[in-house]
Amino acid sequence: MENDLIIKKPILAISKFWVPMIIGNLFNQLYNIVDTIVVGNYINSDALAAVGTSGIIMSVISMSALGLAVGSSVVVAQSYGAKRFSETKSAVSTSIILFLICGVVGSIVGEAIKIPMLNLLGTPSDYYAYANEYLTVIFFGIVFTMLYNVLNQISIALGDSKTPMFMLLIASVINIILDLYFTLNLKMGVTGVAVATLIGQAFAAGMCLLIIKKKLDAMPSEQETNGKAFDKNLLKPILSIGLPALFQNIISSSGSLAMQRLYNSFGTVTVAAFTAANKIDGFGMSPMVSLGSAISTYTAQNIGAKKYDRVNEGLNSSFLLTAVSCAITGVIIYFNASSLMKIFVSSLDANSADIVNIGREYLHVAVFSYAVMAFMFIYTGLLKGAGDAKTVFWCSIADLLGRAVFAYVFAGLLGRYALWLSYPFGWACSLAISAPVYYRGKWKEIRVLRSSLTQQENV
């Protein structure tokens, strides 16, 4: 069973793996983009601001799921890179069971914290009801979000970045159709937008599960059994990496909640503008975010195969890919910022001109910080793949504190620009930790799957 990530020339292996991830990430962004366009054009700017505020709360759950999925991804990738296929199968099934449980718990907790969260954010009365309505549906179907995240990460950990791409493509089409049908035909408002999103995620998760199962069934088993359906011995490394990443993402998302409170203080128009511009920015960031995930899987598999020299080669290749992607996305967004913003706002809305101008202002600042963000994702992605959850956790803390402190300290002096500039400042703080840790080389000494690696070394 050939594995390109541990065989082919690093820049070719990463590029081949990375491109489908970019496309998949873009379609993932499309979920939110379509929601925003439909709400902004066919409901009103209050609903647009509500979806933006709700999205920040939702990101706490989504990022928690993604953080925990990091543990599954690293364990699956390292066992797969080491060609311990029984262990790989057990890691996959253990992860799925874990995330089903987390999905049920997440629904209960989400519904319980929904109102306190909206109050904590100082959500204006203009769109409080819209936000409450949207979150009620989202939290009800949180199990689909959990499964959607972990199955995507498992598929990528197995070296398959194409399956998530195709599933997201189909799911995005479903989401677009249902968005328009529920909103225009059934007049369901933001509830229809939320339901369409969950149906799309459920479909993507179900299809990914079927394809992953087929891939696992095709793997040879080097042991008498295919492994346990739920392996406590594998649950430990999954949680030892996943829990710090989960808490890291919760803290980071909580920082976003604190930032959202500051955004809300600037009024509905600024919140609506940021909501729309942030979707455009998400598209621009997709190549760099995807590259961070790609280098993480590349690193994990090569460590599993004990090919440590290829990790540094992969890092250098990522720098070249970063330069190209930052230049392309930055130029496109900078010179088309106003036109892109107009997609999200109805020309009939009384606030449309202000929303477009504020959004353009944000995007013109954002594109110049892409390089800092890209390097941050590359170094933390590599350390994630190595299983260095502790460093990645502190990187997240540095990002959060740097961003929040900068925004709150300089908001009075710089106004909205303090919000825009806080992001690159936080990324730089994170990078100041991750890059030195990588070059010190301690990550090479980390052993995620101690028993498995030891057994293989004794063969």
N, C-alpha and C positions, 0 to 999 in steps of 0.2 A: 504494500500500500504506500505509494509515493506521497511524500509530504513536501510541497514546494517551499514552505517557510524555513525548513532546515536543510534544504539541498541547493536551491537555485541561488544565483548571485543576489546579495541582499537588496540592491535597489530594484531589481526585476521582481523578486519575490514580494517585497513590500508594495510596489506599485500595482502588481496584479491583484493583490489582496485588498489594497486600499481603494482602488477605483470603485468596485461594487459597494464598498462601505460608504463612500461619498454619496453615491446615487441613493443608497438606502437611507442615509441620514437626511438627504434632501427631501425624500418622500415623507420621512418622519416629520420634518419641518412643515411639509405641506398640510399635514393634519391641522396644525395650529393656524397656518396661513389661511386655509379655506374657512375655518371657523371665524377668523378675524374679518376676512373679506365679507362673508355673508352677514355677520352681525353689524359691521360698520356700514354696509350698503343697504341692507334690507330691514334692519331694526332701527337703531339710532346710536349716537355717540355715547350716551349713558350706558347702554348695553355693551358697547365696545370697551369702555373703561371697566365695567363689571367683569368681563371675560379676562381682562388684563390682571385685575386684582385676584380673581379666582384662580387664574393660571399660576400666580405666585404661590398660593396656598397648595394647589395641586402639585406644584413642583417639589414640595417637601416630601410628598408621598412617592412621586415618580423617582426623585433622586435617591430616596431611601431604598427603593427597590433596586435601582441601578447600582447603588453602593454595595448592597448585599450580594448582588449578582457578580460583582468583581471577584468575590471569594470563589464562587462556582466556576467562573471563567478561568481563573488562574489554576485551580486544582485540575479541571478538565484538560486545559491546554498542556500543563506539565506532564500529566499522566499519559496523555495522547502523544506528546513529543517523545516520551520515554518508551512508547510502544507497549504500555501496560494497559491493554484494551479492556480486560475485565474490570480493572480499577476505574477506567474511563466510564464504562457503562454504569457502575455503581454511583460514581460521582454525579452523573446526569440524573439518574432517578432519585437520588437523595436530594438533589437541588430542587427538583420539581415538587416533591412532597413538601419540602420546607417552604417553598413559595406559595403553595396552595394554602397552607396554614397561615402564613403571613397575610395573604389576601383577605381571608375571613376576618382576622384580627384588625387589619387595616380599615375595613369597612365600618366596623364597630367604633374604632377609635376616631376615624374621620368624621363620622356623624356626630360624635360627642364633642369634638373640638371645633366644629364648623362655625357656630355662632360666636364663641369666645375669640376665635381667630379673626373673624370679620370685625369684631369690636376692637380687638387689640390693634388692628391696622388702621383704625380710625376711618373705616369705610364711609364715605359721604352718603347721606340719605338719598341722594339723586339716583344712585344705582345699587343700593344695599339689597333690595328685593331681587334684582336680577342676579346678583352674585350668589345669594342664598339659594335661589332656584337652580342655578347652574351646578353648584357644588353638591346639592342633594343627589343629583343623578350620578355625578362623577364618583362620589364616595360609595354609592350603592354598587357600582361595578368595578371597584378597585382591584378585585381578584384578577380581572383581565389585564389590567395594567401591570400587575406583578408578574404574571405569566409571560406577558408580551416582552417584558424586559429581560427576564432570565433566559427564555428560549432564544432570543436574539443573541445574547452573550454566549450561550452554550454553542450555538451554531458557529459563531465567529471563532470560539476557542478551538473548535474542531477543524479550523482552517477553511471553513465554508462561509465566505462573505457574500456569495451570490444569492443564497436562499433568502436571507433577510431582505435583500434588495427587491427580489421579485414579489415576496409576500407584501412588502410595504407598498409596492407599486399597485398591486391589485387592491389592497386594503384602502389606499388613498382614493382610488377611483370610486370604491364603494362609499367612502366617507363623503366625497364631493356630491355624489348623486343623492345620498340620504340627507345631507345638509340642506340642499336646495329643496328637496321634496318636503321634509319636515317643516322647514321654515316658510317656504312660499305657498305650498299646497295645503298643508295641515295647520299652518299658523301656530306652530308650537313654540316659537320664540327661542330663547336660549336653551330651553329644555331639549328642543329638537337638535340643536347643535351638539349638546353634550351626549345625547343618545347616539347620534351618528358616529361620534368619536369612539364610544365604547364598542359599538358593533364592529367598526373597522379594526380595533385592537383585538377583539375576540377572534375575528376571522384570521388575522395575521398569526396570533398565538396558536390557534388550532392547526393551521397549515404547517407552521414551523415544527410543531410537535410530531406530525406525521412524517415529515421529511427527516427529522433527527432520528426517529425510531428506525426508519429504513436504513439510515447510515450506520446506526449502532448494530443492527441485525447483520449487516454485511461484514462487520469486524470479526477477525478470528479471536478466539479466547485462548489465552496461553495457560489458563487454569481449567480445572475440571468443570467449574460452574461459570456462569456469565457474571457473577458478582451478586451482592445483596441488593435488594430493591431499596433498602434504607440502611446505610452503613454508618454507624456511629463513629467509627474510626476516621471516616472521610468527612463527617459533619464537623469534626473539630477543626481541621485546617480550613474548611470552607468558612466557618464562623470566625476563626482567628484572623483571617484576612478580610472577610466580608463585614464583620461588625465594626471594626475601625473605619472602614470605607463608608458604611452606613451612617455612623455617627458623624463622620466627616461631612457627608452630604447633607445630613440633617442640620448640622451647624451652619454649613454654607447656605442652605436654603433658608434657615432661620435668619441669617444675615440678609438674605433677599427680602424677608418679611420686614426687617427693620428698615431696609432701604425703601420698601414699598410704602411704609408709613411716611417717610420723608417725601416720596413722590406724591403721595396723596395730599400732603400739605401745600403742594404747588397748584392744586386744583384739578378738576375733571379734564380740562383740555390737555394739560401736560401729561396726565395719566393715559389718556386716549392716544396721544401722539407717541409716547414711549411704547405703548402696547403694540402699535402698528410698526414703528421703527425697529423694535426689538425682534419682530418676526423677520424683517428684511435682514437684520444683522445676523439672525440665526442661520440664514442661508449663506451669508458670507463666511461665517465661522465654521460651517459644516466640514469643509475639507480639512481644516486644522484639528477639529474635534475627532474626526474620523481617523486622522493620522495618529493621534494619541492612542486610540483604541487599537489600531493596526500594529503599532510598535509594541504595545502591551502583549498582544497575542504572539507576535513574532519573538519577543523576548522570552516569554514563558515556555514556548515550544523549544527554543534553542537551549534554554537552561535545562529543560527536561532531557534533551539529547546531549547535554554537556558540551555544547559548542559555544563557549563563552566569547571567543574572539569575534564571532558573527554578530554578537550583540552590539559591540562598538561600531562595527561596519554598518550595521543597520541604523545606528544613531546618526552617523555621518551622511548616510543616504537620505535620511529624513530631513536634514538641514537643507539639502538641495531641493527636495520636493516642497518644503515649506516656502522657500524663496519664490518659487514659481507660482504656487497657489495664492500666496498673499498678494502678489503683484496683480494677478488676474482679477481676483475678487474685489480687491481694493479699488482698482480703476473703474470697474463696472459699476459698483455701488456709488462711488464718489460722484461720477458724472451723470448718474441717473437717479439720484436720491429723491428729487421732487416727483418725478414721474412714477417711481415705485411707490411713494407714499400715497399718491392719488388713487392707487388701486384699492386702498383700504377705506377710503372715506367717500361718502356720497357727496356730490357737488351741491346737493340740496341742503346739506347740513349747515346750519348757521356758523359752526365752528371750523368748517373744513379748511379754510385758508390758514388759520392759526395752527391747526393740527399738522398740516403739511410742512409749514415753516419750522415748527419745533422739531418735528421728526427729521427733517433735513439737517438741522443743526446737530442733532445727536449723531447721525450717520457720518457726517463730515469729520467728527472727532473720532468715531469708532474705527474707521478704516485705517487710521494711522497707528493704531495699537494692535493690529492683527499679528504682527511679528512677535511681540512680547507674549501674546496669548498663545501663539503656536509653539514657541519654545517651552512655555510652561506646560502645555499638554504633552509634548514629546517627552520631557524629562520625568514628569509624574507618571505618564503611561509606561515608560520603561521600568520605573521603580515598582509600579503595580504588578507588572509581569514577573518581576523578580520576587514578589511577595513581601516587599518592604512596606507593609501597611502603616507602620508607625511614622515613617518619614512623610508618606503621602498625607496622613492625617494632619501633621503639623504644617504641611504646605497649605492645606485647606484652611487651617486656623489663621495662618499668616495672610492669606488672600482675603478672608472674611474681615479680619480686624483692620487690615490696611484699607480695604474698600470703605468700611463703615466709618472709621475714624476720619479719613480724608473727606468723605461726603459731608458728615455732620460738622466738622471743623470749618470747612471752607464754603459751606452753603450760603452763609451770610455774606461772604465776600464775592464769590463767583456766581452765585445764583444756580441756575440749571447746569452750568458748566461743571460745577463741583460733582454733580451726579454722573455726568458723562465721563469725566476724568478719573473718577474713583475706580473704575474697572481696570484700566491699565496699571494703576498704582498698586492695586491688590494683586494682580498677576505678577508684577515685578517682585513684590514681597515673597510670593510663593516660589518664584524662580530663584531667588537669592538663597533659598534653602535646598531645593531639589538638585540644582546643578552641582554645587560642591559635594553633596552626598554621593552623587553618581561618580564623580571623578576620584573620590576617596576609595571606591571599589568595595565597600563593605557588603553591598548587595550580592556579591558573588558567594558570600559565606552563608546566605540564608538557605534553609532547607524546608520547603513547604511540605513535601511528602517524604519524610525521613525514612520510614520503613521501606517504602517502595524503592527509593534511590539506593538505600543500603543493600537491599536484596539484589538489585541489578548490578551494583558494583562487585558483588561477590560471585556473580555468574562467571 
